[in-house]
């Protein structure tokens, strides 16, 4: 019996994960930030997950900018 290892589940330690954020208005005062992973060939995965909820577009955009700057001050979920 041989074992087959699925390498697609393993990430290279030398290649950082790249994400794309998308801000979507879901209600009058409801803005959601979706995070999708960018895979090795540069394409965005067809699905994402909600990582932040905000009451205004500016609040959501500020959170995205904070994440892209690499700050860990937010209490929101991060990958």
PDB file of N, CA, C and O in Angstrom:
ATOM      1  N   UNK A   1       0.847  -1.175   0.000  1.00  0.00           N
ATOM      2  CA  UNK A   1       0.000   0.000   0.000  1.00  0.00           C
ATOM      3  C   UNK A   1       0.895   1.241   0.000  1.00  0.00           C
ATOM      4  O   UNK A   1       1.863   1.322   0.757  1.00  0.00           O
ATOM      5  N   UNK A   2       0.566   2.182  -0.839  1.00  0.00           N
ATOM      6  CA  UNK A   2       1.368   3.406  -0.892  1.00  0.00           C
ATOM      7  C   UNK A   2       0.534   4.588  -0.411  1.00  0.00           C
ATOM      8  O   UNK A   2      -0.694   4.592  -0.505  1.00  0.00           O
ATOM      9  N   UNK A   3       1.222   5.561   0.091  1.00  0.00           N
ATOM     10  CA  UNK A   3       0.555   6.787   0.550  1.00  0.00           C
ATOM     11  C   UNK A   3       0.735   7.871  -0.498  1.00  0.00           C
ATOM     12  O   UNK A   3       1.822   8.038  -1.052  1.00  0.00           O
ATOM     13  N   UNK A   4      -0.313   8.590  -0.762  1.00  0.00           N
ATOM     14  CA  UNK A   4      -0.254   9.705  -1.690  1.00  0.00           C
ATOM     15  C   UNK A   4      -0.446  10.977  -0.877  1.00  0.00           C
ATOM     16  O   UNK A   4      -1.427  11.117  -0.147  1.00  0.00           O
ATOM     17  N   UNK A   5       0.484  11.887  -1.007  1.00  0.00           N
ATOM     18  CA  UNK A   5       0.412  13.148  -0.272  1.00  0.00           C
ATOM     19  C   UNK A   5      -0.157  14.228  -1.173  1.00  0.00           C
ATOM     20  O   UNK A   5       0.310  14.420  -2.295  1.00  0.00           O
ATOM     21  N   UNK A   6      -1.151  14.920  -0.688  1.00  0.00           N
ATOM     22  CA  UNK A   6      -1.759  16.017  -1.433  1.00  0.00           C
ATOM     23  C   UNK A   6      -0.981  17.288  -1.139  1.00  0.00           C
ATOM     24  O   UNK A   6      -1.168  17.890  -0.082  1.00  0.00           O
ATOM     25  N   UNK A   7      -0.116  17.707  -2.046  1.00  0.00           N
ATOM     26  CA  UNK A   7       0.722  18.877  -1.812  1.00  0.00           C
ATOM     27  C   UNK A   7      -0.018  20.188  -1.962  1.00  0.00           C
ATOM     28  O   UNK A   7       0.494  21.224  -1.538  1.00  0.00           O
ATOM     29  N   UNK A   8      -1.190  20.184  -2.544  1.00  0.00           N
ATOM     30  CA  UNK A   8      -1.910  21.436  -2.734  1.00  0.00           C
ATOM     31  C   UNK A   8      -2.335  22.065  -1.409  1.00  0.00           C
ATOM     32  O   UNK A   8      -2.651  23.254  -1.366  1.00  0.00           O
ATOM     33  N   UNK A   9      -2.346  21.287  -0.333  1.00  0.00           N
ATOM     34  CA  UNK A   9      -2.750  21.815   0.960  1.00  0.00           C
ATOM     35  C   UNK A   9      -1.598  22.429   1.730  1.00  0.00           C
ATOM     36  O   UNK A   9      -1.807  23.076   2.756  1.00  0.00           O
ATOM     37  N   UNK A  10      -0.387  22.233   1.243  1.00  0.00           N
ATOM     38  CA  UNK A  10       0.782  22.744   1.937  1.00  0.00           C
ATOM     39  C   UNK A  10       1.215  24.066   1.316  1.00  0.00           C
ATOM     40  O   UNK A  10       1.232  24.212   0.093  1.00  0.00           O
ATOM     41  N   UNK A  11       1.560  25.016   2.160  1.00  0.00           N
ATOM     42  CA  UNK A  11       2.053  26.311   1.701  1.00  0.00           C
ATOM     43  C   UNK A  11       3.568  26.335   1.848  1.00  0.00           C
ATOM     44  O   UNK A  11       4.119  25.793   2.806  1.00  0.00           O
ATOM     45  N   UNK A  12       4.220  26.956   0.905  1.00  0.00           N
ATOM     46  CA  UNK A  12       5.657  27.118   0.995  1.00  0.00           C
ATOM     47  C   UNK A  12       5.981  28.109   2.110  1.00  0.00           C
ATOM     48  O   UNK A  12       5.323  29.140   2.249  1.00  0.00           O
ATOM     49  N   UNK A  13       6.982  27.792   2.886  1.00  0.00           N
ATOM     50  CA  UNK A  13       7.390  28.695   3.970  1.00  0.00           C
ATOM     51  C   UNK A  13       7.998  29.973   3.416  1.00  0.00           C
ATOM     52  O   UNK A  13       8.081  30.981   4.118  1.00  0.00           O
ATOM     53  N   UNK A  14       8.423  29.935   2.159  1.00  0.00           N
ATOM     54  CA  UNK A  14       9.086  31.087   1.562  1.00  0.00           C
ATOM     55  C   UNK A  14       8.151  31.954   0.729  1.00  0.00           C
ATOM     56  O   UNK A  14       8.544  33.025   0.266  1.00  0.00           O
ATOM     57  N   UNK A  15       6.936  31.504   0.539  1.00  0.00           N
ATOM     58  CA  UNK A  15       5.990  32.273  -0.265  1.00  0.00           C
ATOM     59  C   UNK A  15       4.867  32.794   0.632  1.00  0.00           C
ATOM     60  O   UNK A  15       4.085  32.010   1.170  1.00  0.00           O
ATOM     61  N   UNK A  16       4.787  34.112   0.790  1.00  0.00           N
ATOM     62  CA  UNK A  16       3.738  34.670   1.659  1.00  0.00           C
ATOM     63  C   UNK A  16       2.362  34.521   1.030  1.00  0.00           C
ATOM     64  O   UNK A  16       2.223  34.484  -0.193  1.00  0.00           O
ATOM     65  N   UNK A  17       1.355  34.438   1.875  1.00  0.00           N
ATOM     66  CA  UNK A  17      -0.015  34.401   1.379  1.00  0.00           C
ATOM     67  C   UNK A  17      -0.412  35.801   0.941  1.00  0.00           C
ATOM     68  O   UNK A  17      -0.080  36.794   1.588  1.00  0.00           O
ATOM     69  N   UNK A  18      -1.135  35.854  -0.177  1.00  0.00           N
ATOM     70  CA  UNK A  18      -1.595  37.126  -0.708  1.00  0.00           C
ATOM     71  C   UNK A  18      -3.116  37.105  -0.697  1.00  0.00           C
ATOM     72  O   UNK A  18      -3.734  36.125  -1.113  1.00  0.00           O
ATOM     73  N   UNK A  19      -3.717  38.192  -0.219  1.00  0.00           N
ATOM     74  CA  UNK A  19      -5.161  38.283  -0.133  1.00  0.00           C
ATOM     75  C   UNK A  19      -5.671  39.490  -0.900  1.00  0.00           C
ATOM     76  O   UNK A  19      -4.953  40.468  -1.107  1.00  0.00           O
ATOM     77  N   UNK A  20      -6.915  39.397  -1.313  1.00  0.00           N
ATOM     78  CA  UNK A  20      -7.599  40.527  -1.931  1.00  0.00           C
ATOM     79  C   UNK A  20      -8.830  40.817  -1.084  1.00  0.00           C
ATOM     80  O   UNK A  20      -9.582  39.906  -0.739  1.00  0.00           O
ATOM     81  N   UNK A  21      -9.033  42.088  -0.751  1.00  0.00           N
ATOM     82  CA  UNK A  21     -10.193  42.489   0.048  1.00  0.00           C
ATOM     83  C   UNK A  21     -11.221  43.167  -0.846  1.00  0.00           C
ATOM     84  O   UNK A  21     -10.879  43.913  -1.763  1.00  0.00           O
ATOM     85  N   UNK A  22     -12.476  42.894  -0.560  1.00  0.00           N
ATOM     86  CA  UNK A  22     -13.579  43.500  -1.305  1.00  0.00           C
ATOM     87  C   UNK A  22     -14.601  44.020  -0.303  1.00  0.00           C
ATOM     88  O   UNK A  22     -15.058  43.274   0.563  1.00  0.00           O
ATOM     89  N   UNK A  23     -14.962  45.300  -0.417  1.00  0.00           N
ATOM     90  CA  UNK A  23     -15.937  45.926   0.482  1.00  0.00           C
ATOM     91  C   UNK A  23     -17.285  45.947  -0.230  1.00  0.00           C
ATOM     92  O   UNK A  23     -17.397  46.453  -1.346  1.00  0.00           O
ATOM     93  N   UNK A  24     -18.317  45.388   0.430  1.00  0.00           N
ATOM     94  CA  UNK A  24     -19.650  45.273  -0.164  1.00  0.00           C
ATOM     95  C   UNK A  24     -20.682  45.837   0.801  1.00  0.00           C
ATOM     96  O   UNK A  24     -20.662  45.524   1.991  1.00  0.00           O
ATOM     97  N   UNK A  25     -21.588  46.673   0.286  1.00  0.00           N
ATOM     98  CA  UNK A  25     -22.670  47.199   1.115  1.00  0.00           C
ATOM     99  C   UNK A  25     -23.806  46.182   1.130  1.00  0.00           C
ATOM    100  O   UNK A  25     -24.306  45.781   0.079  1.00  0.00           O
ATOM    101  N   UNK A  26     -24.210  45.767   2.338  1.00  0.00           N
ATOM    102  CA  UNK A  26     -25.268  44.770   2.489  1.00  0.00           C
ATOM    103  C   UNK A  26     -26.542  45.363   3.073  1.00  0.00           C
ATOM    104  O   UNK A  26     -27.560  44.673   3.143  1.00  0.00           O
ATOM    105  N   UNK A  27     -26.514  46.593   3.484  1.00  0.00           N
ATOM    106  CA  UNK A  27     -27.680  47.261   4.050  1.00  0.00           C
ATOM    107  C   UNK A  27     -27.393  48.744   4.159  1.00  0.00           C
ATOM    108  O   UNK A  27     -26.319  49.210   3.776  1.00  0.00           O
ATOM    109  N   UNK A  28     -28.366  49.487   4.687  1.00  0.00           N
ATOM    110  CA  UNK A  28     -28.197  50.934   4.788  1.00  0.00           C
ATOM    111  C   UNK A  28     -26.963  51.307   5.602  1.00  0.00           C
ATOM    112  O   UNK A  28     -26.217  52.208   5.220  1.00  0.00           O
ATOM    113  N   UNK A  29     -26.746  50.624   6.717  1.00  0.00           N
ATOM    114  CA  UNK A  29     -25.581  50.883   7.567  1.00  0.00           C
ATOM    115  C   UNK A  29     -24.815  49.585   7.827  1.00  0.00           C
ATOM    116  O   UNK A  29     -24.372  49.323   8.945  1.00  0.00           O
ATOM    117  N   UNK A  30     -24.671  48.789   6.789  1.00  0.00           N
ATOM    118  CA  UNK A  30     -23.995  47.507   6.931  1.00  0.00           C
ATOM    119  C   UNK A  30     -23.022  47.303   5.775  1.00  0.00           C
ATOM    120  O   UNK A  30     -23.425  47.148   4.623  1.00  0.00           O
ATOM    121  N   UNK A  31     -21.749  47.306   6.104  1.00  0.00           N
ATOM    122  CA  UNK A  31     -20.695  47.104   5.116  1.00  0.00           C
ATOM    123  C   UNK A  31     -19.875  45.893   5.528  1.00  0.00           C
ATOM    124  O   UNK A  31     -19.431  45.800   6.672  1.00  0.00           O
ATOM    125  N   UNK A  32     -19.671  44.964   4.597  1.00  0.00           N
ATOM    126  CA  UNK A  32     -18.934  43.745   4.866  1.00  0.00           C
ATOM    127  C   UNK A  32     -17.630  43.765   4.082  1.00  0.00           C
ATOM    128  O   UNK A  32     -17.590  44.229   2.942  1.00  0.00           O
ATOM    129  N   UNK A  33     -16.565  43.261   4.697  1.00  0.00           N
ATOM    130  CA  UNK A  33     -15.290  43.101   4.007  1.00  0.00           C
ATOM    131  C   UNK A  33     -15.070  41.608   3.778  1.00  0.00           C
ATOM    132  O   UNK A  33     -15.035  40.817   4.719  1.00  0.00           O
ATOM    133  N   UNK A  34     -14.925  41.246   2.508  1.00  0.00           N
ATOM    134  CA  UNK A  34     -14.645  39.865   2.128  1.00  0.00           C
ATOM    135  C   UNK A  34     -13.161  39.728   1.826  1.00  0.00           C
ATOM    136  O   UNK A  34     -12.560  40.625   1.234  1.00  0.00           O
ATOM    137  N   UNK A  35     -12.571  38.615   2.230  1.00  0.00           N
ATOM    138  CA  UNK A  35     -11.168  38.333   1.941  1.00  0.00           C
ATOM    139  C   UNK A  35     -11.096  37.075   1.081  1.00  0.00           C
ATOM    140  O   UNK A  35     -11.657  36.038   1.434  1.00  0.00           O
ATOM    141  N   UNK A  36     -10.398  37.180  -0.052  1.00  0.00           N
ATOM    142  CA  UNK A  36     -10.187  36.041  -0.948  1.00  0.00           C
ATOM    143  C   UNK A  36      -8.691  35.838  -1.117  1.00  0.00           C
ATOM    144  O   UNK A  36      -7.928  36.801  -1.195  1.00  0.00           O
ATOM    145  N   UNK A  37      -8.284  34.597  -1.171  1.00  0.00           N
ATOM    146  CA  UNK A  37      -6.873  34.290  -1.352  1.00  0.00           C
ATOM    147  C   UNK A  37      -6.501  34.376  -2.827  1.00  0.00           C
ATOM    148  O   UNK A  37      -7.266  33.956  -3.695  1.00  0.00           O
ATOM    149  N   UNK A  38      -5.333  34.918  -3.100  1.00  0.00           N
ATOM    150  CA  UNK A  38      -4.788  34.946  -4.462  1.00  0.00           C
ATOM    151  C   UNK A  38      -3.834  33.767  -4.555  1.00  0.00           C
ATOM    152  O   UNK A  38      -2.888  33.660  -3.775  1.00  0.00           O
ATOM    153  N   UNK A  39      -4.089  32.874  -5.521  1.00  0.00           N
ATOM    154  CA  UNK A  39      -3.294  31.647  -5.640  1.00  0.00           C
ATOM    155  C   UNK A  39      -2.038  31.890  -6.469  1.00  0.00           C
ATOM    156  O   UNK A  39      -1.811  32.995  -6.962  1.00  0.00           O
ATOM    157  N   UNK A  40      -1.234  30.856  -6.615  1.00  0.00           N
ATOM    158  CA  UNK A  40       0.084  30.975  -7.239  1.00  0.00           C
ATOM    159  C   UNK A  40       0.063  31.553  -8.648  1.00  0.00           C
ATOM    160  O   UNK A  40       0.995  32.263  -9.026  1.00  0.00           O
ATOM    161  N   UNK A  41      -0.965  31.271  -9.431  1.00  0.00           N
ATOM    162  CA  UNK A  41      -0.999  31.773 -10.806  1.00  0.00           C
ATOM    163  C   UNK A  41      -1.560  33.193 -10.886  1.00  0.00           C
ATOM    164  O   UNK A  41      -1.756  33.710 -11.986  1.00  0.00           O
ATOM    165  N   UNK A  42      -1.821  33.830  -9.748  1.00  0.00           N
ATOM    166  CA  UNK A  42      -2.274  35.215  -9.719  1.00  0.00           C
ATOM    167  C   UNK A  42      -3.774  35.402  -9.773  1.00  0.00           C
ATOM    168  O   UNK A  42      -4.250  36.536  -9.740  1.00  0.00           O
ATOM    169  N   UNK A  43      -4.526  34.328  -9.855  1.00  0.00           N
ATOM    170  CA  UNK A  43      -5.985  34.435  -9.889  1.00  0.00           C
ATOM    171  C   UNK A  43      -6.545  34.431  -8.475  1.00  0.00           C
ATOM    172  O   UNK A  43      -5.984  33.822  -7.565  1.00  0.00           O
ATOM    173  N   UNK A  44      -7.667  35.126  -8.314  1.00  0.00           N
ATOM    174  CA  UNK A  44      -8.357  35.163  -7.021  1.00  0.00           C
ATOM    175  C   UNK A  44      -9.254  33.942  -6.909  1.00  0.00           C
ATOM    176  O   UNK A  44      -9.925  33.564  -7.870  1.00  0.00           O
ATOM    177  N   UNK A  45      -9.264  33.333  -5.740  1.00  0.00           N
ATOM    178  CA  UNK A  45     -10.157  32.181  -5.521  1.00  0.00           C
ATOM    179  C   UNK A  45     -11.602  32.639  -5.726  1.00  0.00           C
ATOM    180  O   UNK A  45     -11.926  33.784  -5.410  1.00  0.00           O
ATOM    181  N   UNK A  46     -12.468  31.784  -6.241  1.00  0.00           N
ATOM    182  CA  UNK A  46     -13.837  32.187  -6.543  1.00  0.00           C
ATOM    183  C   UNK A  46     -14.711  32.389  -5.311  1.00  0.00           C
ATOM    184  O   UNK A  46     -15.863  32.802  -5.436  1.00  0.00           O
ATOM    185  N   UNK A  47     -14.196  32.113  -4.156  1.00  0.00           N
ATOM    186  CA  UNK A  47     -14.949  32.297  -2.916  1.00  0.00           C
ATOM    187  C   UNK A  47     -14.105  33.094  -1.931  1.00  0.00           C
ATOM    188  O   UNK A  47     -12.878  33.116  -2.024  1.00  0.00           O
ATOM    189  N   UNK A  48     -14.753  33.727  -1.018  1.00  0.00           N
ATOM    190  CA  UNK A  48     -14.062  34.468   0.030  1.00  0.00           C
ATOM    191  C   UNK A  48     -14.818  34.282   1.325  1.00  0.00           C
ATOM    192  O   UNK A  48     -15.812  33.558   1.383  1.00  0.00           O
ATOM    193  N   UNK A  49     -14.345  34.933   2.345  1.00  0.00           N
ATOM    194  CA  UNK A  49     -15.071  34.873   3.619  1.00  0.00           C
ATOM    195  C   UNK A  49     -15.132  36.261   4.221  1.00  0.00           C
ATOM    196  O   UNK A  49     -14.266  37.103   3.983  1.00  0.00           O
ATOM    197  N   UNK A  50     -16.161  36.477   4.996  1.00  0.00           N
ATOM    198  CA  UNK A  50     -16.339  37.773   5.650  1.00  0.00           C
ATOM    199  C   UNK A  50     -15.362  37.834   6.813  1.00  0.00           C
ATOM    200  O   UNK A  50     -15.326  36.943   7.662  1.00  0.00           O
ATOM    201  N   UNK A  51     -14.566  38.907   6.839  1.00  0.00           N
ATOM    202  CA  UNK A  51     -13.579  39.056   7.907  1.00  0.00           C
ATOM    203  C   UNK A  51     -13.813  40.299   8.755  1.00  0.00           C
ATOM    204  O   UNK A  51     -13.165  40.474   9.787  1.00  0.00           O
ATOM    205  N   UNK A  52     -14.745  41.174   8.325  1.00  0.00           N
ATOM    206  CA  UNK A  52     -15.003  42.389   9.095  1.00  0.00           C
ATOM    207  C   UNK A  52     -16.372  42.943   8.737  1.00  0.00           C
ATOM    208  O   UNK A  52     -16.776  42.910   7.574  1.00  0.00           O
ATOM    209  N   UNK A  53     -17.089  43.453   9.737  1.00  0.00           N
ATOM    210  CA  UNK A  53     -18.375  44.130   9.554  1.00  0.00           C
ATOM    211  C   UNK A  53     -18.208  45.573  10.004  1.00  0.00           C
ATOM    212  O   UNK A  53     -17.570  45.838  11.023  1.00  0.00           O
ATOM    213  N   UNK A  54     -18.779  46.509   9.249  1.00  0.00           N
ATOM    214  CA  UNK A  54     -18.662  47.928   9.605  1.00  0.00           C
ATOM    215  C   UNK A  54     -20.003  48.620   9.420  1.00  0.00           C
ATOM    216  O   UNK A  54     -20.891  48.108   8.737  1.00  0.00           O
ATOM    217  N   UNK A  55     -20.142  49.805  10.045  1.00  0.00           N
ATOM    218  CA  UNK A  55     -21.359  50.604   9.914  1.00  0.00           C
ATOM    219  C   UNK A  55     -21.268  51.645   8.811  1.00  0.00           C
ATOM    220  O   UNK A  55     -22.276  52.240   8.431  1.00  0.00           O
ATOM    221  N   UNK A  56     -20.057  51.868   8.294  1.00  0.00           N
ATOM    222  CA  UNK A  56     -19.886  52.835   7.213  1.00  0.00           C
ATOM    223  C   UNK A  56     -18.823  52.329   6.243  1.00  0.00           C
ATOM    224  O   UNK A  56     -17.982  51.501   6.594  1.00  0.00           O
ATOM    225  N   UNK A  57     -18.877  52.842   5.024  1.00  0.00           N
ATOM    226  CA  UNK A  57     -17.887  52.444   4.024  1.00  0.00           C
ATOM    227  C   UNK A  57     -16.495  52.893   4.453  1.00  0.00           C
ATOM    228  O   UNK A  57     -15.521  52.161   4.274  1.00  0.00           O
ATOM    229  N   UNK A  58     -16.400  54.086   5.013  1.00  0.00           N
ATOM    230  CA  UNK A  58     -15.088  54.599   5.426  1.00  0.00           C
ATOM    231  C   UNK A  58     -14.472  53.730   6.521  1.00  0.00           C
ATOM    232  O   UNK A  58     -13.266  53.483   6.517  1.00  0.00           O
ATOM    233  N   UNK A  59     -15.296  53.269   7.452  1.00  0.00           N
ATOM    234  CA  UNK A  59     -14.800  52.386   8.513  1.00  0.00           C
ATOM    235  C   UNK A  59     -14.251  51.095   7.912  1.00  0.00           C
ATOM    236  O   UNK A  59     -13.205  50.608   8.340  1.00  0.00           O
ATOM    237  N   UNK A  60     -14.949  50.539   6.925  1.00  0.00           N
ATOM    238  CA  UNK A  60     -14.495  49.317   6.261  1.00  0.00           C
ATOM    239  C   UNK A  60     -13.198  49.560   5.492  1.00  0.00           C
ATOM    240  O   UNK A  60     -12.274  48.750   5.558  1.00  0.00           O
ATOM    241  N   UNK A  61     -13.131  50.668   4.766  1.00  0.00           N
ATOM    242  CA  UNK A  61     -11.928  50.982   3.999  1.00  0.00           C
ATOM    243  C   UNK A  61     -10.730  51.240   4.917  1.00  0.00           C
ATOM    244  O   UNK A  61      -9.603  50.874   4.584  1.00  0.00           O
ATOM    245  N   UNK A  62     -10.970  51.863   6.059  1.00  0.00           N
ATOM    246  CA  UNK A  62      -9.897  52.083   7.032  1.00  0.00           C
ATOM    247  C   UNK A  62      -9.373  50.757   7.578  1.00  0.00           C
ATOM    248  O   UNK A  62      -8.170  50.592   7.778  1.00  0.00           O
ATOM    249  N   UNK A  63     -10.291  49.811   7.818  1.00  0.00           N
ATOM    250  CA  UNK A  63      -9.879  48.501   8.311  1.00  0.00           C
ATOM    251  C   UNK A  63      -9.015  47.791   7.273  1.00  0.00           C
ATOM    252  O   UNK A  63      -7.996  47.188   7.613  1.00  0.00           O
ATOM    253  N   UNK A  64      -9.423  47.864   6.010  1.00  0.00           N
ATOM    254  CA  UNK A  64      -8.650  47.229   4.936  1.00  0.00           C
ATOM    255  C   UNK A  64      -7.260  47.858   4.858  1.00  0.00           C
ATOM    256  O   UNK A  64      -6.261  47.147   4.745  1.00  0.00           O
ATOM    257  N   UNK A  65      -7.194  49.174   4.916  1.00  0.00           N
ATOM    258  CA  UNK A  65      -5.902  49.861   4.866  1.00  0.00           C
ATOM    259  C   UNK A  65      -5.020  49.460   6.050  1.00  0.00           C
ATOM    260  O   UNK A  65      -3.808  49.297   5.904  1.00  0.00           O
ATOM    261  N   UNK A  66      -5.635  49.303   7.213  1.00  0.00           N
ATOM    262  CA  UNK A  66      -4.918  48.884   8.410  1.00  0.00           C
ATOM    263  C   UNK A  66      -4.354  47.467   8.231  1.00  0.00           C
ATOM    264  O   UNK A  66      -3.225  47.198   8.638  1.00  0.00           O
ATOM    265  N   UNK A  67      -5.123  46.576   7.632  1.00  0.00           N
ATOM    266  CA  UNK A  67      -4.674  45.207   7.398  1.00  0.00           C
ATOM    267  C   UNK A  67      -3.531  45.166   6.387  1.00  0.00           C
ATOM    268  O   UNK A  67      -2.568  44.418   6.556  1.00  0.00           O
ATOM    269  N   UNK A  68      -3.647  45.975   5.339  1.00  0.00           N
ATOM    270  CA  UNK A  68      -2.613  45.979   4.310  1.00  0.00           C
ATOM    271  C   UNK A  68      -1.325  46.616   4.811  1.00  0.00           C
ATOM    272  O   UNK A  68      -0.245  46.335   4.291  1.00  0.00           O
ATOM    273  N   UNK A  69      -1.438  47.474   5.823  1.00  0.00           N
ATOM    274  CA  UNK A  69      -0.252  48.080   6.418  1.00  0.00           C
ATOM    275  C   UNK A  69       0.462  47.113   7.362  1.00  0.00           C
ATOM    276  O   UNK A  69       1.603  47.353   7.757  1.00  0.00           O
ATOM    277  N   UNK A  70      -0.217  46.017   7.722  1.00  0.00           N
ATOM    278  CA  UNK A  70       0.391  45.010   8.573  1.00  0.00           C
ATOM    279  C   UNK A  70       0.215  45.244  10.049  1.00  0.00           C
ATOM    280  O   UNK A  70       0.899  44.613  10.853  1.00  0.00           O
ATOM    281  N   UNK A  71      -0.680  46.131  10.433  1.00  0.00           N
ATOM    282  CA  UNK A  71      -0.912  46.416  11.836  1.00  0.00           C
ATOM    283  C   UNK A  71      -1.834  45.361  12.440  1.00  0.00           C
ATOM    284  O   UNK A  71      -2.771  44.898  11.789  1.00  0.00           O
ATOM    285  N   UNK A  72      -1.562  44.986  13.684  1.00  0.00           N
ATOM    286  CA  UNK A  72      -2.374  43.977  14.377  1.00  0.00           C
ATOM    287  C   UNK A  72      -3.227  44.610  15.474  1.00  0.00           C
ATOM    288  O   UNK A  72      -3.565  43.937  16.447  1.00  0.00           O
ATOM    289  N   UNK A  73      -3.579  45.882  15.341  1.00  0.00           N
ATOM    290  CA  UNK A  73      -4.353  46.564  16.364  1.00  0.00           C
ATOM    291  C   UNK A  73      -5.823  46.189  16.351  1.00  0.00           C
ATOM    292  O   UNK A  73      -6.510  46.391  17.353  1.00  0.00           O
ATOM    293  N   UNK A  74      -6.328  45.650  15.255  1.00  0.00           N
ATOM    294  CA  UNK A  74      -7.742  45.323  15.136  1.00  0.00           C
ATOM    295  C   UNK A  74      -8.066  44.046  15.882  1.00  0.00           C
ATOM    296  O   UNK A  74      -7.244  43.132  15.948  1.00  0.00           O
ATOM    297  N   UNK A  75      -9.253  43.981  16.440  1.00  0.00           N
ATOM    298  CA  UNK A  75      -9.714  42.769  17.120  1.00  0.00           C
ATOM    299  C   UNK A  75     -10.519  41.880  16.179  1.00  0.00           C
ATOM    300  O   UNK A  75     -11.013  40.832  16.596  1.00  0.00           O
ATOM    301  N   UNK A  76     -10.657  42.275  14.937  1.00  0.00           N
ATOM    302  CA  UNK A  76     -11.448  41.500  13.983  1.00  0.00           C
ATOM    303  C   UNK A  76     -10.697  40.221  13.616  1.00  0.00           C
ATOM    304  O   UNK A  76      -9.491  40.099  13.832  1.00  0.00           O
ATOM    305  N   UNK A  77     -11.447  39.273  13.056  1.00  0.00           N
ATOM    306  CA  UNK A  77     -10.854  38.014  12.628  1.00  0.00           C
ATOM    307  C   UNK A  77      -9.871  38.259  11.491  1.00  0.00           C
ATOM    308  O   UNK A  77     -10.146  39.024  10.566  1.00  0.00           O
ATOM    309  N   UNK A  78      -8.751  37.613  11.575  1.00  0.00           N
ATOM    310  CA  UNK A  78      -7.792  37.648  10.475  1.00  0.00           C
ATOM    311  C   UNK A  78      -7.426  36.217  10.138  1.00  0.00           C
ATOM    312  O   UNK A  78      -7.326  35.357  11.013  1.00  0.00           O
ATOM    313  N   UNK A  79      -7.234  35.987   8.879  1.00  0.00           N
ATOM    314  CA  UNK A  79      -6.968  34.646   8.376  1.00  0.00           C
ATOM    315  C   UNK A  79      -6.350  33.837   9.437  1.00  0.00           C
ATOM    316  O   UNK A  79      -6.042  32.665   9.220  1.00  0.00           O
TER     317      UNK A  79
END
